[in-house]
Amino acid sequence: MGYGVMLTDEYRYKILKELEANPEISQRELAKGLGISLGKTNYCIQALIEKGFVKANNFRNSQNKKSYVYLLTPRGIQEKARITLQFLKIKLDEHRQLKKEIQKLLEESEQILVRHDGALPVKHITGK
């Protein structure tokens, strides 16, 4: 089984974003921040390394323990940008759909309120 199986775009994006912001983060800290197991975190990082998106370099930390610094490669930076644009498109589509649904609900509410005299006007509810 290849490393890419568990690495969804969501985790790929979150990990690349975190490693770019904090290259010396430990896998344990990364796992905690992402809310996933340490094993899955290691698996995902290995997949990113295998795909050429991340490079890991050894160093000795202040407690004289062997640690890694994770650097995004040019391909990793490009992949993060691609996923960012993909998520942005999805969120904009969701936003447009929500606006349509809200408009429809407002129109339905307006009709209900017109039929039932004495109810609050829609403008009072929405402020519009």
Number of C-alpha atoms within 10 A of each C-alpha: 5 8 15 15 10 15 19 11 15 11 16 21 20 18 22 24 18 15 20 19 11 14 16 17 16 15 18 15 12 20 17 13 12 15 10 13 14 16 12 14 23 15 18 21 25 19 20 21 19 14 13 14 22 24 17 16 11 10 13 11 11 8 7 8 9 10 18 18 17 22 21 22 15 12 13 23 16 13 18 22 15 13 16 17 12 12 15 12 12 12 12 11 12 12 12 12 12 12 12 12 12 12 12 12 12 16 13 12 14 16 12 13 15 14 10 10 9 8 10 12 14 17 10 8 9 8 7 6
